Amino acid sequence: MKLKHTKILLLIISISVLIACNQNKTKNSKPTVSVSIGPQKYFVEQLTDTLLNVNVMVPPGASHATYSPTPSQLVKLSQSEAYFLMGHLSFETTWEDKLETANNKLKWYNLSKNITPIEGDHDHHHHDDELCSHGVDPHTWTSPKEVKQIINNLKEALLELHPEFKETIEKNHQTFMAKIDELDARLLKLQSINPDLSFMIFHPAYTYLAQSYGFEQITIEFEGKTPTPARMQKTIQDAKKKNITTIYIQEEFDKTNAETIANSINSKTVQVNPLSENWLEEMNRFITHLEKN
C-alpha cells in the first residue's frame, strides 16, 4: 500500500514538471478530450470525425484496476477539456481524484448515465484486479441497447462542449445510431428465433447484452476466480446440457480452462475483444458468432 501511494505521488510530481515544461510549447489547434478505454475513443470519433484529439488513459491489454497512467498520458490529460467516464471502471474509481489534481478545469461526463447498473449479485462477482467497482458490472458498452443511451449521453456532452460542431455531431449521430439500430434488430431477430439462446464465456463481459435480449451467459470464471475442479466439472455438465458449441474468451485471459472444457464437449474456443477500439467491427463479429450458434 505504501509503495502504491509513493508511486502515485511520484506520478503527480512528474505531471507538474511536465505540465510546466509543456506550457512553453505551442498548443495543439484541435481540442483534446480524455477517455478511459478504447471503445469510448471509437464513439467520440464516430460523432466528431477528426475534430477532436482523443486521449485514451488505459491502453489495450493493461489491467484496468492496477494500471497507473504514464506522465506523458497525464500531460495529455492536462491539455484535455473534458473527461468521459465509462461509469463503473475500477480505474476510474481509483484515479478520479488524482486525475482531477492533474487538471482541475476538466469537465466530467458519465457516459453510462441513465443506464440501470447490473449489481454484483448476478451470476458472477469480481475480485480486486477486475474492471468493476463496488460490485457493479461495468460492461455497458457491450450491448447495443445500452450503447444507444451511451451515444445519446455523448452527443449531449459534445454539444455542450462544442456547439460550433453541432451540424457534424448531429449528422454523425444519426448515421451511427442507424448502425447501432441494425445490431439491435439482429439481436431482437435472434431472440425471436432462439429465445433460449445460451453462450459460454470465460469472463462475463456481455452481461448487459444477455439481459437486454433474454439470452443466458454462462461463465467459466466463478466469483471472479479460476474455477476449482469441482466447479469445472459442473460447468462441463452445464455446457453439455445447453449444447454449447463455442466458448468465448477475452484475449487477455488464460485459455487453459476454456480449452479444457472445449475438449470435453467437443466445441471450439473463439477469442473476443470487448475493449477493441473498433467497437462496431467487434460487435458485428460477436453477433455473427451468436447467429451461427
Backbone torsions as a table, in degrees:
resi	resn	phi	psi	omega
1	MET	NA	-44.2	179.1
2	LYS	-61.5	-41.5	179.0
3	LEU	-61.7	-40.2	-179.5
4	LYS	-64.1	-44.8	-179.9
5	HIS	-64.8	-37.5	177.9
6	THR	-63.2	-42.7	179.8
7	LYS	-61.4	-43.1	179.4
8	ILE	-63.5	-42.9	179.7
9	LEU	-61.4	-43.1	179.1
10	LEU	-62.9	-38.4	178.4
11	LEU	-64.3	-42.3	-179.1
12	ILE	-64.4	-39.9	176.4
13	ILE	-62.5	-42.9	179.1
14	SER	-61.3	-38.5	179.5
15	ILE	-60.0	-48.8	-176.6
16	SER	-58.4	-42.9	-179.6
17	VAL	-65.2	-46.5	-177.3
18	LEU	-68.4	-35.5	178.3
19	ILE	-65.6	-42.2	179.4
20	ALA	-60.4	-43.2	177.9
21	CYS	-65.7	-38.0	-174.5
22	ASN	-69.6	-23.4	-176.8
23	GLN	-63.9	-21.8	-179.7
24	ASN	-85.1	-8.0	-177.8
25	LYS	-88.9	157.3	176.9
26	THR	-68.7	132.1	-178.4
27	LYS	-73.0	144.7	176.4
28	ASN	-66.2	139.2	-176.4
29	SER	-70.1	-25.6	-179.9
30	LYS	-89.9	138.7	175.6
31	PRO	-64.0	151.7	179.8
32	THR	-117.7	137.7	171.2
33	VAL	-124.8	155.4	179.1
34	SER	-115.8	147.7	178.3
35	VAL	-136.0	167.4	-179.1
36	SER	-84.7	-46.1	-171.4
37	ILE	-133.7	166.1	-174.7
38	GLY	-54.8	-46.3	-178.9
39	PRO	-57.0	-33.4	177.9
40	GLN	-64.7	-38.0	176.7
41	LYS	-59.3	-43.3	179.1
42	TYR	-60.1	-44.7	-178.5
43	PHE	-62.7	-45.4	179.7
44	VAL	-60.3	-44.0	-177.9
45	GLU	-69.2	-30.7	176.8
46	GLN	-64.0	-34.8	-177.5
47	LEU	-88.5	-25.7	-172.9
48	THR	-116.6	1.4	-175.5
49	ASP	57.8	-120.9	-178.5
50	THR	-112.1	23.9	-176.3
51	LEU	-74.9	-21.1	-177.7
52	LEU	-125.3	150.0	165.3
53	ASN	-86.9	138.3	-179.4
54	VAL	-119.3	119.8	179.8
55	ASN	-99.1	114.2	179.5
56	VAL	-93.1	123.5	-174.1
57	MET	-79.9	-35.8	-177.7
58	VAL	-109.9	111.0	-176.3
59	PRO	-72.8	160.3	178.1
60	PRO	-56.1	137.8	176.5
61	GLY	85.6	-7.8	-179.4
62	ALA	-82.5	155.2	175.0
63	SER	-77.4	124.5	-171.8
64	HIS	-76.4	-13.9	178.0
65	ALA	-99.4	-28.9	-175.1
66	THR	-103.1	-8.1	-176.4
67	TYR	-68.5	134.4	174.9
68	SER	-113.0	126.7	-179.5
69	PRO	-60.0	146.7	177.0
70	THR	-80.0	158.5	176.6
71	PRO	-55.4	-38.6	-179.4
72	SER	-65.9	-35.9	176.2
73	GLN	-64.5	-39.6	-178.4
74	LEU	-71.7	-28.0	172.4
75	VAL	-65.0	-43.7	176.8
76	LYS	-61.7	-37.3	177.3
77	LEU	-63.0	-39.6	179.9
78	SER	-62.7	-23.9	179.5
79	GLN	-91.2	-4.4	-175.2
80	SER	-81.9	148.0	177.0
81	GLU	-94.6	-18.9	-177.5
82	ALA	-153.4	155.4	174.6
83	TYR	-124.6	126.3	177.5
84	PHE	-99.4	106.5	176.1
85	LEU	-74.8	143.6	171.8
86	MET	-75.1	-35.0	171.9
87	GLY	132.4	-43.9	-174.3
88	HIS	-138.3	21.1	-179.8
89	LEU	-75.7	139.6	177.3
90	SER	-60.3	-35.4	177.5
91	PHE	-55.8	-43.2	-178.4
92	GLU	-67.1	-41.9	179.3
93	THR	-63.5	-41.8	-177.1
94	THR	-70.9	-38.3	-168.2
95	TRP	-107.0	-4.7	-172.7
96	GLU	-56.7	-46.1	-179.3
97	ASP	-62.7	-40.2	-179.1
98	LYS	-69.8	-35.6	178.4
99	LEU	-67.1	-35.6	175.9
100	GLU	-64.5	-35.1	177.6
101	THR	-63.8	-38.4	-179.9
102	ALA	-67.8	-28.6	-179.5
103	ASN	-155.6	95.0	-176.5
104	ASN	-80.2	2.1	176.7
105	LYS	-100.1	0.9	-179.7
106	LEU	-60.3	139.6	167.9
107	LYS	-94.6	136.7	-174.1
108	TRP	-111.3	134.2	178.6
109	TYR	-134.3	134.5	178.4
110	ASN	-101.0	111.7	-175.9
111	LEU	-73.8	-14.3	177.6
112	SER	-95.5	14.1	177.5
113	LYS	-58.3	136.8	178.8
114	ASN	72.7	10.2	171.8
115	ILE	-100.0	127.5	179.8
116	THR	-69.0	118.1	-177.5
117	PRO	-72.3	146.1	173.9
118	ILE	-92.7	118.6	-175.1
119	GLU	-76.7	171.1	-172.8
120	GLY	-75.0	-1.3	179.9
121	ASP	-91.5	11.9	175.9
122	HIS	-89.4	126.8	169.3
123	ASP	27.6	-16.2	177.7
124	HIS	-154.9	155.7	174.4
125	HIS	-128.8	164.1	-177.9
126	HIS	-118.5	150.4	173.5
127	HIS	-99.0	-176.9	-166.2
128	ASP	-60.3	-27.0	-175.1
129	ASP	-97.0	23.3	177.4
130	GLU	-102.7	178.7	-173.1
131	LEU	-70.9	-36.1	-165.0
132	CYS	-78.8	162.4	176.7
133	SER	-127.0	140.8	176.3
134	HIS	55.9	35.0	174.6
135	GLY	74.6	10.9	179.8
136	VAL	-101.4	131.1	176.6
137	ASP	-68.9	127.2	-174.6
138	PRO	-91.4	-6.3	-165.7
139	HIS	-80.9	48.9	-177.6
140	THR	-64.5	-25.3	-175.3
141	TRP	-79.5	-2.5	-179.0
142	THR	-95.0	8.9	177.7
143	SER	-126.4	121.3	179.4
144	PRO	-52.8	-37.7	-179.0
145	LYS	-61.3	-42.6	178.1
146	GLU	-74.3	-32.6	-179.3
147	VAL	-65.6	-29.4	174.6
148	LYS	-57.0	-43.6	178.5
149	GLN	-68.7	-39.9	177.7
150	ILE	-57.8	-45.1	-177.8
151	ILE	-69.1	-35.8	175.4
152	ASN	-65.5	-40.9	176.4
153	ASN	-61.5	-42.1	-178.5
154	LEU	-66.4	-43.4	178.3
155	LYS	-57.8	-46.0	179.8
156	GLU	-59.4	-43.8	-179.4
157	ALA	-66.1	-44.6	-178.0
158	LEU	-65.5	-37.6	178.1
159	LEU	-67.8	-32.3	175.6
160	GLU	-68.0	-41.4	-179.1
161	LEU	-72.1	-42.1	-172.7
162	HIS	-137.3	74.4	177.9
163	PRO	-60.6	-22.0	179.2
164	GLU	-69.2	-17.2	178.0
165	PHE	-96.3	13.7	-171.1
166	LYS	-54.2	-45.9	-176.7
167	GLU	-60.2	-46.6	179.5
168	THR	-64.5	-46.6	-176.8
169	ILE	-62.0	-46.4	-177.2
170	GLU	-67.8	-39.7	177.8
171	LYS	-64.0	-47.5	-179.1
172	ASN	-67.7	-34.5	177.4
173	HIS	-60.2	-45.5	179.4
174	GLN	-62.3	-43.4	-179.5
175	THR	-64.8	-45.8	-177.1
176	PHE	-70.8	-37.7	177.9
177	MET	-61.9	-33.6	177.2
178	ALA	-63.8	-38.1	178.0
179	LYS	-68.1	-38.7	177.3
180	ILE	-67.1	-38.8	177.4
181	ASP	-59.6	-35.9	178.5
182	GLU	-64.0	-42.9	177.0
183	LEU	-63.1	-44.4	179.7
184	ASP	-59.5	-44.1	-179.7
185	ALA	-63.3	-39.8	178.3
186	ARG	-62.6	-41.7	-179.0
187	LEU	-70.8	-36.5	176.7
188	LEU	-66.6	-38.5	176.4
189	LYS	-64.7	-43.1	178.4
190	LEU	-62.6	-37.9	177.8
191	GLN	-62.5	-39.6	-179.7
192	SER	-71.3	-34.5	-179.8
193	ILE	-77.4	-40.1	-175.0
194	ASN	-133.9	73.0	-175.1
195	PRO	-65.3	-18.1	-179.6
196	ASP	-101.6	21.9	-176.5
197	LEU	-59.2	131.2	175.3
198	SER	-124.2	143.6	173.5
199	PHE	-137.3	151.5	-176.6
200	MET	-114.0	137.1	-179.2
201	ILE	-144.2	148.9	-178.9
202	PHE	-66.9	-57.1	-179.2
203	HIS	-109.3	133.9	-170.9
204	PRO	-74.1	80.6	-176.6
205	ALA	-92.5	-10.2	-173.8
206	TYR	-120.3	36.3	-178.2
207	THR	-64.6	-41.5	179.6
208	TYR	-66.0	-40.3	177.9
209	LEU	-62.8	-46.9	-179.0
210	ALA	-59.7	-44.1	-178.6
211	GLN	-68.7	-40.9	-177.1
212	SER	-66.1	-31.2	-174.8
213	TYR	-114.7	9.9	173.4
214	GLY	74.9	22.3	178.0
215	PHE	-91.8	165.7	176.6
216	GLU	-109.4	122.4	175.6
217	GLN	-99.7	115.6	178.4
218	ILE	-101.0	125.7	-175.7
219	THR	-107.9	144.0	175.4
220	ILE	-82.2	-44.9	175.3
221	GLU	-61.6	136.3	-176.8
222	PHE	-124.9	120.4	-177.9
223	GLU	52.8	39.5	176.9
224	GLY	74.2	13.0	-176.3
225	LYS	-128.8	158.5	173.6
226	THR	-60.9	133.6	-175.2
227	PRO	-67.5	146.9	174.5
228	THR	-74.0	166.0	176.7
229	PRO	-55.1	-40.1	179.5
230	ALA	-64.9	-41.2	179.0
231	ARG	-67.0	-38.1	177.6
232	MET	-60.3	-42.8	-179.5
233	GLN	-62.8	-42.1	177.8
234	LYS	-64.5	-39.8	179.6
235	THR	-63.8	-39.4	177.3
236	ILE	-62.6	-42.8	178.4
237	GLN	-63.2	-42.2	178.4
238	ASP	-63.2	-40.9	-179.5
239	ALA	-63.0	-41.4	178.2
240	LYS	-65.6	-42.1	-178.2
241	LYS	-64.1	-36.7	-177.8
242	LYS	-92.0	3.3	-179.9
243	ASN	56.3	45.8	179.3
244	ILE	-70.7	126.6	179.9
245	THR	-110.7	-12.9	-179.3
246	THR	-138.3	136.4	174.7
247	ILE	-116.4	123.9	-178.2
248	TYR	-93.6	144.2	178.4
249	ILE	-146.2	135.4	177.6
250	GLN	-70.4	150.2	-172.7
251	GLU	-59.3	-32.4	-174.6
252	GLU	-84.9	-1.5	-178.2
253	PHE	-99.4	152.9	177.0
254	ASP	-66.4	131.1	-176.3
255	LYS	-83.5	-8.7	-167.9
256	THR	-53.7	-54.2	-176.7
257	ASN	-66.2	-38.2	178.4
258	ALA	-63.4	-40.7	179.7
259	GLU	-69.6	-34.1	176.3
260	THR	-61.0	-45.9	179.2
261	ILE	-67.0	-42.9	179.9
262	ALA	-58.3	-43.2	178.6
263	ASN	-65.0	-34.6	-178.1
264	SER	-72.0	-27.4	-176.7
265	ILE	-115.2	9.4	178.5
266	ASN	57.7	47.4	177.7
267	SER	-117.2	-179.5	179.8
268	LYS	-115.2	160.4	173.7
269	THR	-108.0	143.3	179.7
270	VAL	-132.7	130.0	177.8
271	GLN	-80.5	139.4	174.3
272	VAL	-125.7	158.7	-177.9
273	ASN	-139.2	80.4	-179.7
274	PRO	-61.1	-17.2	-179.3
275	LEU	-94.8	10.6	-180.0
276	SER	-59.2	141.5	176.4
277	GLU	-73.8	-16.1	173.9
278	ASN	-100.9	79.7	-173.2
279	TRP	-58.7	-46.4	-175.4
280	LEU	-63.3	-44.8	179.6
281	GLU	-61.3	-43.6	-178.7
282	GLU	-67.4	-41.1	178.6
283	MET	-66.1	-40.9	176.4
284	ASN	-57.7	-43.7	-178.1
285	ARG	-64.3	-44.5	-178.4
286	PHE	-66.9	-43.9	179.9
287	ILE	-64.5	-37.9	176.9
288	THR	-60.0	-41.5	176.1
289	HIS	-60.9	-44.0	179.4
290	LEU	-62.6	-39.9	-179.6
291	GLU	-64.7	-35.3	180.0
292	LYS	-73.3	-25.1	-178.5
293	ASN	-92.6	NA	NA
